């Protein structure tokens, strides 16, 4: 279920509600019981960090895997061998 953030225009209190998309917005503030509630816009909590799938699989700057020179004589898959 999505988490929605609301703010009260009367007392300034901000609160979160976990509710279905089909549920109605709250009609009163949970702190002062005031009727002036507005839905707030908040940033998402999903962040991509590190190398990940994009830079590994879809990046234009594909770098060839470096060859381990200590295993070069025994490595059958190295093009330099």
Secondary structure, DSSP 8 states (H G I E B T S, - for coil): --EEEEEETTT--EEEEE--TTS---SS-TTT--S-EEE-----S----SSHHIIIII-S--------TTSTTT-SS-TT-
